[in-house]
């Protein structure tokens, strides 16, 4: 049994967020044969969660005022703004003081890489997950020149890219979620250190039951994350009016954390239902036609895809994945018109909907459990 410290900048036991799902999956797999302690940041202390966990967890509460000051400071230091946003001097001191007690330390995303102690002698693993600079590059290209966020993303893209190259030199292994990021980042240094470990998912009960009266279209994700927000906004503005004109009972269901401002704006539109962060996805997912992944600007893997399929929900996606076969395990769409046509097909065609549900669920059950996907971690710690 080895002693592992898992460092993350977000409390991993809340619902929602692909990064949290991945962190929790890794923690659970490694905890079966090792001692895994967790150090994280949070806006709360999460006392109720601590009582339920076997892992030892040290939570450092975030001071919002200090966050803003740290972001400003990091800009002047030409370091990524997100490092300042997730910086805690108390957490830094704690990790530095206790790091010698662990055989390995896993730092979850580049935001946590700043907490790597100097002169640490154990195994240093960076769970980078995605190459964030690629994500920012795509976001920058998508946004309008009149949108101030475009220039914030441009600045952060350069700062993050520089930092990604810098921290790559500091770790023994760097973990990515997809081979696509490696192919798209040929100029990134130290590629020989990179290892791809794809995400897994909890295998749920297949709850899909075709019925011509099913009327839900699902979108799962943190809508405070810009790519998710844009995807929901685009679907509501460009797809729902066409579907509503053909069938006024079809509804779009957004599941996941969402700001009051976005919630208020989205609810103005006909047949849009906002669920927020719910604990029981089964109840929301029942009586659905399909689920969508209409993300256009994010890189890497979308955990929402795995979650949909783990419930047997027929899934449509703009982004293509080599792991899933078109029309038999997932449906890929090139544009909004194709998305509309495929949704209507799944609503009316029992054979096509059941085939997609069955094939995708079996694929997830066979190949995407966390135990299978995270077993590579056991060889590198």
C-alpha positions in Angstrom: 0.0 0.0 0.0 1.3 3.4 -1.0 0.6 6.8 0.5 -0.7 9.2 -2.1 -1.7 12.9 -1.8 -4.3 14.1 -4.2 -4.2 17.9 -4.7 -7.1 19.6 -6.4 -8.4 23.2 -6.5 -12.1 22.2 -6.4 -13.9 20.1 -3.8 -14.4 16.8 -5.7 -17.4 15.4 -3.9 -20.0 17.8 -5.2 -22.2 16.9 -8.2 -21.4 18.2 -11.7 -18.3 19.2 -13.6 -16.3 16.8 -15.8 -13.1 17.7 -13.8 -14.8 16.8 -10.5 -16.1 13.5 -12.0 -12.6 12.6 -13.2 -11.0 13.5 -9.9 -13.5 11.5 -7.9 -13.1 8.5 -10.2 -9.3 8.5 -9.8 -9.6 8.9 -6.0 -12.0 6.0 -5.7 -9.9 3.6 -7.9 -6.6 4.4 -6.1 -8.2 4.2 -2.7 -9.0 0.6 -3.1 -5.4 -0.5 -2.7 -3.7 2.6 -1.3 -4.1 5.4 1.2 -5.2 8.5 -0.6 -5.4 11.8 1.2 -7.0 14.8 -0.4 -6.1 18.5 -0.2 -8.5 20.9 -1.9 -10.0 24.4 -2.0 -13.6 25.1 -1.5 -16.0 28.0 -0.7 -17.4 25.8 2.1 -16.1 23.5 4.7 -18.4 20.6 3.7 -18.6 19.2 7.2 -21.3 16.7 6.4 -19.2 15.2 3.6 -16.1 14.8 5.8 -18.0 12.4 8.1 -18.9 10.1 5.2 -15.4 9.8 3.7 -12.8 7.2 4.5 -10.2 9.3 2.9 -8.5 12.0 5.0 -9.5 15.3 3.5 -8.0 18.8 4.2 -10.2 21.6 3.0 -9.0 25.2 2.7 -11.7 27.8 2.4 -11.4 30.4 -0.3 -11.4 34.1 0.5 -13.2 35.9 -2.4 -11.5 39.2 -1.8 -8.0 37.7 -1.7 -8.9 35.8 -4.9 -9.4 39.1 -6.8 -6.2 40.6 -5.5 -4.3 37.4 -6.4 -5.6 37.5 -9.9 -4.4 41.1 -10.3 -1.0 40.2 -8.8 -0.6 37.2 -11.1 -1.4 39.3 -14.2 1.5 41.6 -13.3 3.7 38.6 -12.8 2.7 37.3 -16.3 1.3 34.2 -14.8 -2.1 32.6 -15.7 -5.0 34.4 -14.0 -6.5 31.1 -13.0 -3.5 30.3 -10.8 -4.2 33.5 -8.8 -7.9 32.6 -8.7 -7.0 29.2 -7.1 -4.1 30.3 -4.9 -4.1 29.7 -1.2 -1.0 30.5 0.8 -2.3 28.3 3.7 -2.8 25.3 1.3 0.7 25.9 -0.1 2.3 25.8 3.3 0.3 22.7 4.3 1.4 20.7 1.3 5.0 21.8 1.6 5.0 20.8 5.3 3.4 17.4 4.8 4.6 16.3 1.3 7.5 14.2 2.8 4.9 11.8 4.2 3.7 10.6 0.7 5.2 8.3 -1.9 3.4 10.1 -4.7 1.5 13.4 -5.2 -1.1 13.8 -7.9 -1.9 17.4 -8.9 -5.2 17.7 -10.6 -5.1 20.2 -13.5 -2.4 22.9 -14.1 -4.1 25.1 -11.5 -2.9 22.7 -8.8 0.6 22.4 -10.3 1.6 25.7 -8.5 1.5 23.7 -5.2 4.3 21.4 -6.1 6.8 21.6 -3.2 10.4 22.4 -3.9 12.8 19.4 -3.5 9.9 16.8 -3.2 11.6 13.4 -3.8 8.5 11.2 -4.4 6.7 10.7 -7.7 5.3 13.9 -9.2 2.2 13.4 -11.4 0.3 16.1 -13.1 -3.3 15.2 -14.0 -3.5 17.9 -16.7 -6.6 16.3 -18.2 -6.9 18.8 -21.1 -4.4 21.2 -22.6 -6.3 24.3 -21.6 -4.5 26.6 -23.9 -6.1 24.8 -26.8 -9.5 25.3 -25.3 -8.8 29.0 -24.9 -7.6 29.3 -28.4 -10.9 27.9 -29.7 -12.9 30.1 -27.4 -11.0 33.1 -28.6 -11.7 32.3 -32.2 -15.4 31.8 -31.5 -16.1 35.0 -29.6 -17.0 38.3 -31.3 -14.4 41.1 -31.6 -16.9 43.3 -29.6 -16.9 40.8 -26.7 -14.4 41.8 -24.0 -14.1 38.2 -23.0 -12.3 37.5 -26.3 -9.3 39.6 -25.2 -9.3 38.1 -21.7 -9.1 34.6 -23.3 -6.4 35.8 -25.6 -4.2 37.0 -22.7 -4.9 33.9 -20.7 -4.2 31.6 -23.7 -0.6 32.9 -24.0 0.0 32.9 -20.2 -1.4 29.3 -19.9 0.6 28.0 -22.9 3.8 29.4 -21.4 3.0 27.9 -18.1 2.0 24.5 -19.5 5.5 24.2 -21.1 7.1 25.3 -17.9 5.4 22.8 -15.5 5.8 20.0 -18.0 9.5 20.0 -17.0 8.8 19.6 -13.4 6.7 16.3 -13.3 7.6 12.7 -13.9 4.3 11.9 -15.7 1.7 14.1 -17.2 -1.8 12.7 -17.8 -4.2 13.7 -20.6 -7.7 12.5 -21.3 -7.5 12.3 -25.1 -5.0 11.6 -27.9 -6.5 14.5 -29.8 -4.7 17.0 -27.5 -1.4 15.4 -28.1 -1.9 15.5 -31.9 -3.0 19.2 -31.7 0.0 20.2 -29.5 3.0 19.1 -31.4 4.9 22.1 -30.2 4.3 21.4 -26.6 7.6 20.4 -24.9 8.3 17.1 -23.1 5.7 15.1 -24.9 7.5 11.9 -24.0 6.2 12.4 -20.4 2.6 12.4 -21.5 0.3 9.4 -20.9 -3.3 9.2 -22.0 -5.8 7.8 -19.5 -9.3 8.3 -20.7 -12.2 9.1 -18.4 -14.6 6.5 -17.0 -18.0 6.7 -15.5 -20.2 5.1 -12.9 -22.3 2.4 -14.6 -26.0 3.2 -13.9 -29.2 1.3 -14.7 -30.4 1.7 -18.2 -33.5 3.7 -17.8 -34.4 4.5 -21.4 -37.9 3.4 -22.4 -39.1 4.5 -25.8 -42.5 6.1 -25.9 -43.9 8.3 -28.7 -45.0 10.6 -25.8 -41.4 11.2 -24.6 -40.7 14.9 -25.0 -37.5 15.7 -23.2 -34.2 16.8 -24.7 -31.4 16.7 -22.1 -28.3 18.9 -21.6 -26.1 18.1 -18.6 -23.3 20.3 -17.4 -22.2 23.3 -15.4 -23.8 26.2 -17.3 -21.5 28.6 -15.6 -18.7 27.2 -17.8 -18.7 29.3 -21.0 -18.7 26.5 -23.6 -21.8 25.0 -21.9 -23.5 28.3 -21.6 -22.9 29.0 -25.3 -24.2 25.6 -26.3 -27.4 26.0 -24.3 -27.9 29.5 -25.6 -27.4 28.4 -29.2 -29.8 25.4 -28.9 -32.5 27.6 -27.3 -32.2 30.3 -30.0 -31.6 28.3 -33.1 -33.0 24.8 -32.6 -35.9 25.0 -30.1 -38.0 27.4 -32.3 -37.9 24.9 -35.2 -38.7 22.0 -32.9 -41.5 24.0 -31.1 -43.1 24.8 -34.5 -43.3 21.1 -35.3 -44.2 19.8 -31.9 -45.1 22.1 -29.1 -44.7 19.4 -26.4 -41.0 19.0 -26.9 -39.0 20.5 -24.0 -35.4 21.3 -23.5 -34.1 20.4 -20.0 -30.9 21.9 -18.6 -29.4 20.0 -15.7 -26.5 21.4 -13.7 -25.3 24.5 -11.8 -26.5 27.8 -13.4 -26.4 31.4 -12.4 -29.6 33.2 -11.5 -29.0 35.6 -14.5 -28.7 32.7 -17.0 -31.6 30.9 -15.4 -33.9 33.9 -15.7 -32.9 34.6 -19.4 -33.3 31.0 -20.5 -36.7 30.5 -18.8 -38.1 33.4 -20.9 -38.1 31.0 -23.9 -41.0 28.5 -24.5 -40.5 24.9 -23.4 -37.2 25.5 -21.6 -36.9 23.8 -18.2 -34.1 24.6 -15.8 -33.4 22.0 -13.1 -30.2 23.3 -11.7 -27.9 20.9 -9.7 -30.0 17.9 -8.8 -28.9 14.8 -6.9 -31.1 12.2 -8.7 -30.4 12.3 -12.4 -32.7 9.2 -12.9 -35.9 11.2 -12.3 -34.9 14.0 -14.7 -33.6 11.6 -17.4 -36.8 9.5 -17.5 -39.2 10.1 -20.4 -36.5 11.6 -22.6 -36.1 11.5 -26.3 -32.4 12.0 -26.3 -29.5 13.9 -24.8 -27.2 16.4 -26.6 -23.6 17.4 -26.6 -23.7 20.4 -28.9 -20.4 21.9 -27.6 -18.5 23.7 -30.3 -15.5 25.3 -28.6 -14.3 23.0 -25.9 -11.4 20.6 -26.4 -10.9 17.2 -24.9 -13.5 14.8 -23.7 -17.0 15.6 -22.6 -18.0 13.6 -19.6 -21.6 14.4 -20.2 -21.4 12.0 -23.2 -20.4 9.1 -20.8 -23.1 10.0 -18.3 -25.9 10.1 -20.9 -24.8 6.7 -22.2 -24.4 5.2 -18.7 -28.2 5.6 -18.4 -28.9 4.3 -21.9 -30.0 7.7 -23.2 -29.7 8.1 -27.0 -27.0 10.7 -27.5 -26.3 13.2 -30.2 -23.0 15.1 -30.5 -21.3 17.8 -32.7 -17.9 16.6 -31.6 -16.7 13.2 -33.0 -15.0 10.6 -30.8 -13.0 7.7 -32.3 -14.4 5.4 -29.5 -18.0 5.6 -30.6 -19.5 4.4 -33.9 -21.8 6.9 -35.7 -25.5 5.9 -35.9 -25.0 2.7 -33.8 -23.5 4.0 -30.6 -23.9 7.8 -31.0 -25.2 10.1 -33.6 -22.9 12.8 -34.9 -24.4 16.0 -36.3 -22.7 18.5 -38.6 -25.1 21.4 -38.0 -28.3 22.5 -36.3 -30.5 21.3 -39.2 -29.1 17.9 -39.0 -29.5 18.0 -35.2 -33.2 18.8 -35.6 -33.8 16.0 -38.1 -32.1 13.4 -35.9 -34.0 14.5 -32.8 -37.3 14.1 -34.6 -36.1 10.7 -36.0 -35.4 9.5 -32.5 -38.7 10.7 -31.2 -40.7 8.8 -33.9 -38.5 5.7 -34.7 -38.7 3.2 -31.9 -36.2 0.8 -33.6 -33.5 3.4 -34.1 -33.9 4.9 -30.6 -33.8 1.4 -28.9 -30.8 0.3 -31.0 -28.8 3.5 -30.1 -29.7 3.1 -26.4 -28.8 -0.5 -26.2 -25.5 -0.2 -28.1 -24.3 2.8 -26.3 -25.1 1.4 -22.9 -23.3 -1.9 -23.6 -20.3 0.1 -24.9 -20.1 2.1 -21.7 -20.6 -1.0 -19.5 -17.9 -3.0 -21.3 -15.2 -0.3 -21.8 -15.8 2.8 -19.7 -16.0 1.8 -16.1 -13.6 3.7 -13.9 -12.0 0.5 -12.8 -10.9 -0.2 -16.3 -10.0 3.3 -17.4 -8.0 4.2 -14.3 -6.1 1.0 -13.8 -3.1 2.6 -15.6 -2.7 4.8 -12.6 -1.8 1.8 -10.5 1.3 1.4 -12.6 2.6 4.9 -12.3 2.2 5.8 -8.7 
